[in-house]
């Protein structure tokens, strides 16, 4: 049985603790253990500087200089039959290494092999777009810029893809607040109603676990409808059908939920 530890301050701790499962590090094998990978890497080493290489989870992984990314992917496509670029993204290592690790995942339909190309750039260092080699990089590189702030050059349409163009900061960086920052709390209110409505509406509730059943600006609620703007400040609502989350003739051994039997906690546990 695992030893009990006090978890009252668990939210303030690093996530590397007994509350979470940490995946063991996978074994890194020598590339010479696979004939196909060995030949591919040998060919690449005649053309480019390979900083490190190994086989992990039956997949070749090697590191390159970030300035060679376009040339390496072109060589893999044209000379080594790696036909598809499956994925590309970044990993935030700003706190530890002051930059990002960039990876490209490729697949060869002929060889039935996957490889992963990795490189590293500083936080404000530019990375060349590989759109000219694989068109799928278009949206993936835009997402990498939008979420991490990785600077991509030679891209045909480098702009945000998920967040608004004027959004502040980059949501997938480890320094970005989980519930957004002060600017995020007021963004939609400022855009739709104007800053003068801040005192009337209040900041956005960005905690996905928080539910306010008595929001006076909602349009409908489960089990009944209330007209927009109806004053229910004192929870004076129209009569409605009790909420039951079990259809008629449902599973017999599951107790039907009835709203009247439920209890509302004054605060989250």
C-alpha positions as CSV (number, residue, x, y, z in Angstrom):
1,X,0.0,0.0,0.0
2,X,1.4,3.4,-1.0
3,X,2.4,5.7,1.9
4,X,0.0,8.5,2.6
5,X,1.2,12.0,2.0
6,X,-0.6,15.3,2.8
7,X,-2.2,16.7,-0.4
8,X,-3.6,20.0,0.9
9,X,-1.0,22.0,-1.0
10,X,-0.8,19.7,-4.0
11,X,-1.9,22.5,-6.4
12,X,1.2,24.5,-5.5
13,X,3.6,21.7,-6.1
14,X,5.3,20.6,-9.3
15,X,3.3,17.9,-11.1
16,X,6.1,15.4,-10.6
17,X,4.7,13.9,-7.4
18,X,2.8,10.8,-6.3
19,X,-0.5,12.3,-7.4
20,X,0.3,11.7,-11.0
21,X,1.7,8.8,-13.0
22,X,5.0,9.6,-14.6
23,X,5.7,7.5,-17.7
24,X,9.1,5.7,-17.5
25,X,11.8,6.8,-20.0
26,X,11.8,4.6,-23.1
27,X,14.9,2.7,-24.0
28,X,17.2,4.3,-26.7
29,X,18.7,1.7,-29.0
30,X,21.6,1.9,-31.3
31,X,20.6,2.7,-34.9
32,X,22.7,-0.2,-36.2
33,X,20.1,-2.6,-34.7
34,X,17.9,-1.8,-37.7
35,X,19.2,-2.3,-41.2
36,X,16.9,0.2,-43.0
37,X,17.4,3.0,-40.4
38,X,21.2,2.4,-40.4
39,X,21.4,2.9,-44.2
40,X,19.2,5.9,-44.1
41,X,21.2,7.6,-41.4
42,X,24.5,6.7,-43.1
43,X,23.2,8.5,-46.3
44,X,22.1,11.5,-44.3
45,X,25.5,11.8,-42.6
46,X,27.2,12.2,-45.9
47,X,25.1,15.4,-46.6
48,X,24.3,16.9,-43.2
49,X,25.5,17.3,-39.7
50,X,23.7,14.8,-37.5
51,X,24.0,15.9,-33.9
52,X,22.5,12.8,-32.2
53,X,20.6,9.7,-33.2
54,X,18.9,6.7,-31.7
55,X,16.0,4.3,-32.1
56,X,13.1,4.9,-29.6
57,X,9.9,2.8,-29.7
58,X,10.9,1.3,-33.0
59,X,11.3,4.7,-34.6
60,X,14.5,6.5,-35.8
61,X,15.1,9.8,-34.0
62,X,17.9,12.2,-35.0
63,X,18.8,15.8,-34.3
64,X,19.9,18.4,-36.9
65,X,20.9,22.0,-37.1
66,X,17.7,24.1,-37.5
67,X,19.2,25.8,-40.5
68,X,19.1,22.5,-42.4
69,X,15.5,21.7,-41.8
70,X,14.2,22.4,-45.3
71,X,17.1,20.6,-47.0
72,X,16.9,17.6,-44.7
73,X,13.1,17.1,-45.3
74,X,13.6,17.5,-49.0
75,X,16.3,14.9,-49.0
76,X,14.2,12.5,-47.0
77,X,11.3,13.0,-49.4
78,X,13.2,12.8,-52.7
79,X,16.1,10.4,-51.9
80,X,14.9,8.2,-49.0
81,X,11.2,7.7,-49.9
82,X,9.7,9.3,-46.8
83,X,6.6,10.5,-48.6
84,X,4.5,12.1,-45.9
85,X,5.0,14.7,-43.2
86,X,2.6,13.5,-40.6
87,X,3.0,16.2,-37.9
88,X,5.2,19.0,-36.7
89,X,5.1,21.1,-33.6
90,X,7.2,22.6,-30.7
91,X,8.0,21.8,-27.1
92,X,8.5,24.7,-24.7
93,X,11.9,24.5,-23.0
94,X,12.2,28.3,-22.4
95,X,12.7,27.9,-18.6
96,X,15.3,25.2,-18.9
97,X,17.1,26.0,-22.2
98,X,15.7,29.4,-23.3
99,X,14.1,28.0,-26.4
100,X,12.0,25.4,-28.2
101,X,12.6,21.9,-29.4
102,X,11.0,21.5,-32.9
103,X,10.1,18.1,-34.2
104,X,8.9,16.7,-37.6
105,X,7.3,13.3,-37.9
106,X,7.6,11.6,-41.2
107,X,6.3,8.3,-42.7
108,X,7.6,6.1,-45.6
109,X,4.7,4.1,-47.2
110,X,7.3,2.1,-49.2
111,X,9.5,1.1,-46.3
112,X,6.7,1.2,-43.7
113,X,8.9,3.2,-41.4
114,X,8.6,6.3,-39.3
115,X,11.3,8.8,-38.4
116,X,11.3,11.9,-36.2
117,X,13.6,14.8,-36.9
118,X,14.4,17.1,-34.0
119,X,16.1,20.5,-33.8
120,X,16.4,23.3,-31.3
121,X,16.0,27.1,-31.6
122,X,16.3,30.0,-29.2
123,X,13.1,31.7,-28.0
124,X,13.4,34.6,-30.6
125,X,15.3,32.7,-33.2
126,X,13.8,32.3,-36.7
127,X,12.9,29.0,-38.2
128,X,12.5,28.4,-42.0
129,X,9.1,27.2,-43.2
130,X,9.0,23.7,-44.8
131,X,5.7,24.6,-46.7
132,X,7.7,24.4,-50.0
133,X,8.4,20.8,-49.3
134,X,5.1,19.6,-47.7
135,X,2.0,21.7,-48.1
136,X,0.5,20.2,-44.9
137,X,3.0,22.4,-43.0
138,X,0.9,25.4,-43.8
139,X,-1.6,25.1,-40.9
140,X,0.8,23.3,-38.5
141,X,3.3,26.1,-38.7
142,X,0.7,28.7,-38.2
143,X,-0.5,26.8,-35.1
144,X,3.0,26.6,-33.8
145,X,3.3,30.3,-34.1
146,X,-0.1,31.0,-32.7
147,X,0.3,28.7,-29.6
148,X,4.0,29.0,-28.9
149,X,5.2,32.2,-30.6
150,X,7.7,30.3,-32.8
151,X,8.9,32.7,-35.5
152,X,8.5,31.1,-39.0
153,X,9.9,32.8,-42.0
154,X,9.1,32.2,-45.8
155,X,5.6,31.1,-44.9
156,X,2.9,32.2,-47.5
157,X,0.4,33.3,-44.8
158,X,2.0,33.6,-41.4
159,X,-0.8,34.7,-39.0
160,X,-2.7,33.3,-36.1
161,X,-5.0,30.3,-36.9
162,X,-6.9,29.7,-33.6
163,X,-6.7,32.9,-31.5
164,X,-7.7,36.4,-32.6
165,X,-5.1,38.4,-34.4
166,X,-4.7,40.8,-31.5
167,X,-4.6,38.1,-28.8
168,X,-1.9,38.7,-26.2
169,X,0.7,36.0,-25.6
170,X,0.8,32.4,-26.6
171,X,-1.6,29.9,-24.8
172,X,0.5,26.7,-24.9
173,X,3.6,28.2,-23.3
174,X,4.2,26.9,-19.9
175,X,4.2,30.4,-18.5
176,X,0.7,31.1,-19.7
177,X,-1.9,31.1,-16.9
178,X,-4.3,28.1,-17.0
179,X,-7.3,30.4,-16.8
180,X,-5.9,33.1,-19.0
181,X,-4.5,36.5,-17.9
182,X,-6.1,39.8,-17.2
183,X,-6.4,40.7,-20.9
184,X,-8.1,37.3,-21.6
185,X,-10.7,38.0,-18.9
186,X,-11.9,41.1,-20.6
187,X,-11.2,40.3,-24.3
188,X,-14.7,39.4,-25.5
189,X,-16.5,42.0,-23.3
190,X,-14.3,44.8,-24.6
191,X,-14.8,43.6,-28.2
192,X,-18.5,43.1,-28.1
193,X,-19.8,45.6,-25.6
194,X,-16.9,48.0,-25.1
195,X,-14.7,48.7,-22.0
196,X,-17.5,50.9,-20.6
197,X,-19.5,47.7,-20.0
198,X,-16.9,46.1,-17.7
199,X,-18.6,47.3,-14.5
200,X,-22.0,46.1,-15.7
201,X,-21.1,42.6,-17.0
202,X,-17.9,41.7,-15.0
203,X,-15.0,39.6,-16.2
204,X,-15.4,36.3,-18.0
205,X,-15.5,33.2,-15.9
206,X,-12.6,31.2,-17.4
207,X,-12.7,28.3,-14.9
208,X,-14.3,25.5,-16.9
209,X,-15.4,23.8,-13.6
210,X,-17.4,26.8,-12.5
211,X,-21.1,26.8,-13.3
212,X,-23.4,29.6,-12.5
213,X,-27.0,28.4,-12.9
214,X,-28.4,31.8,-12.1
215,X,-26.6,33.8,-14.8
216,X,-29.1,36.5,-15.8
217,X,-27.7,36.8,-19.3
218,X,-28.2,33.1,-20.4
219,X,-30.9,32.1,-22.9
220,X,-32.0,28.7,-21.6
221,X,-31.3,26.1,-19.0
222,X,-31.7,22.4,-18.9
223,X,-35.2,21.3,-18.1
224,X,-36.9,24.7,-18.7
225,X,-36.5,28.0,-20.6
226,X,-36.3,31.4,-19.2
227,X,-36.6,34.5,-21.4
228,X,-33.5,36.6,-21.9
229,X,-33.0,39.3,-19.2
230,X,-35.6,37.9,-16.8
231,X,-34.7,39.1,-13.3
232,X,-33.9,36.1,-11.1
233,X,-31.7,37.9,-8.6
234,X,-33.6,36.2,-5.7
235,X,-33.8,32.9,-7.6
236,X,-37.5,33.6,-8.4
237,X,-37.9,31.5,-11.5
238,X,-40.9,30.3,-13.6
239,X,-42.1,26.8,-12.7
240,X,-40.4,24.1,-14.7
241,X,-40.3,20.4,-15.2
242,X,-37.9,18.7,-12.7
243,X,-34.6,17.7,-14.3
244,X,-34.3,13.9,-14.6
245,X,-31.2,12.5,-16.4
246,X,-32.7,9.1,-17.1
247,X,-35.2,8.4,-19.9
248,X,-38.3,6.4,-19.4
249,X,-37.9,2.6,-19.3
250,X,-34.2,3.1,-18.8
251,X,-31.7,0.8,-17.1
252,X,-33.5,-0.5,-14.0
253,X,-30.7,-0.9,-11.6
254,X,-29.5,2.7,-12.1
255,X,-31.3,5.2,-9.8
256,X,-33.0,8.0,-11.7
257,X,-31.6,11.4,-10.9
258,X,-34.1,13.9,-9.6
259,X,-33.2,17.6,-9.2
260,X,-35.3,17.9,-6.0
261,X,-33.1,15.2,-4.4
262,X,-29.8,17.0,-5.2
263,X,-27.8,19.2,-2.9
264,X,-25.9,22.2,-3.9
265,X,-22.5,22.6,-2.2
266,X,-21.7,26.1,-1.0
267,X,-18.1,25.7,-2.1
268,X,-16.1,23.3,-4.2
269,X,-14.4,20.5,-2.3
